[in-house]
Amino acid sequence: MANPKPRKLTQPNGAAVKARGRNWENDLVKVFRNLGYEEAKRNGAIYGSHDRGDIGNVPLTVQAKAVDRVQLWKHLDDSLMQAQNNGTGDEACLIYKRHLAPAEGAAWVFPGSFATRLLNAYYAE
């Protein structure tokens, strides 16, 4: 089996980093459309300093991360701030891209209060 491509650029440049993030957001838009949210779209930078998450037209605030260094608490706090801007309260998620994994293999992180409600709704009898 051939060795996988190196994870980092020897000299990262802004264009490559932005492209990785943009491509990850586009992959997640496809995931949400497959889930039935046909109007899902990338938000890009349309909200400026009042960021409302990376994916729009879905019922929660989504923060997409395609990073080498996971900063869970910082990224989760950013997601919750964006959820406040988006009017979704604590209904936010942070989706980390996993190296060489398809979008379905991503790591989804939810705030505990929202995760509790999701679990209760899913497992309620």
C-alpha positions in Angstrom: 0.0 0.0 0.0 1.3 3.4 -0.9 2.0 5.9 1.9 -0.7 8.6 2.3 0.1 12.1 1.3 1.7 14.2 4.0 -0.7 16.0 6.2 1.0 19.4 6.2 2.4 21.6 3.5 6.1 22.1 4.0 5.4 25.8 3.8 1.7 26.5 4.3 0.2 29.3 2.3 -3.0 31.3 2.9 -4.6 30.1 -0.4 -4.1 26.4 0.4 -5.4 26.8 4.0 -8.4 28.7 2.8 -9.1 26.1 0.1 -8.9 23.2 2.6 -11.5 25.0 4.8 -13.7 25.9 1.8 -13.6 22.3 0.5 -14.5 21.0 3.9 -17.5 23.3 4.1 -18.6 22.2 0.6 -18.4 18.6 1.7 -20.6 19.3 4.8 -23.1 21.1 2.6 -23.5 17.9 0.7 -23.9 15.9 4.0 -26.7 18.3 5.1 -28.4 18.1 1.7 -28.3 14.3 1.9 -30.0 14.6 5.3 -32.9 16.5 3.7 -31.8 20.1 4.1 -31.8 20.8 0.4 -31.3 24.6 0.9 -28.0 24.1 2.9 -25.3 26.4 1.7 -21.9 27.8 2.7 -22.2 31.1 4.6 -18.7 32.3 3.7 -18.0 35.7 5.2 -21.3 37.3 4.5 -22.0 38.2 8.1 -18.6 39.7 8.9 -18.0 40.1 12.6 -21.4 38.7 13.4 -20.6 35.2 12.1 -23.5 32.8 12.1 -21.6 29.6 11.4 -20.2 28.1 8.3 -23.3 26.3 7.0 -26.5 28.2 6.5 -30.2 27.1 6.0 -29.9 24.3 8.5 -31.7 24.2 11.9 -28.6 24.6 14.0 -25.3 26.5 13.8 -22.5 24.6 12.2 -18.8 25.4 12.7 -16.6 23.4 10.2 -13.0 22.8 11.1 -10.3 21.3 8.8 -7.4 21.9 11.1 -4.3 20.0 12.1 -4.5 21.3 15.7 -7.7 20.6 17.5 -8.6 23.4 20.0 -11.8 21.9 21.3 -12.8 24.4 23.9 -11.9 27.5 21.9 -13.7 26.2 18.8 -16.7 25.1 20.9 -16.9 28.6 22.5 -16.7 30.2 19.0 -19.5 27.9 17.9 -21.7 28.9 20.8 -21.0 32.6 20.1 -22.0 32.1 16.5 -25.1 30.3 17.6 -26.1 33.3 19.6 -25.6 35.5 16.5 -27.6 33.0 14.5 -30.5 32.8 17.0 -30.1 29.1 17.7 -29.2 29.3 21.4 -27.1 26.3 22.3 -28.1 24.4 19.2 -24.7 24.4 17.7 -22.2 21.8 16.5 -18.5 21.8 15.7 -17.5 19.3 12.9 -13.9 18.4 12.7 -12.5 16.9 9.5 -10.5 13.7 10.0 -7.4 13.2 7.9 -8.1 11.0 4.9 -11.7 10.2 6.2 -14.8 10.9 4.2 -17.2 13.6 5.5 -19.3 10.8 7.1 -16.3 10.0 9.3 -16.0 13.4 10.8 -16.1 14.1 14.5 -19.2 16.0 15.6 -19.1 17.9 18.9 -22.2 19.3 20.6 -22.6 21.3 23.7 -23.7 19.1 26.6 -27.1 20.7 27.0 -28.0 20.3 23.4 -26.6 16.7 23.3 -28.8 15.8 26.2 -31.9 17.0 24.4 -30.9 15.1 21.2 -30.3 11.9 23.2 -33.6 12.3 25.1 -35.5 12.9 21.8 -33.8 10.0 20.0 -34.1 7.4 22.8 -37.4 8.5 24.4 -40.0 5.7 24.4 
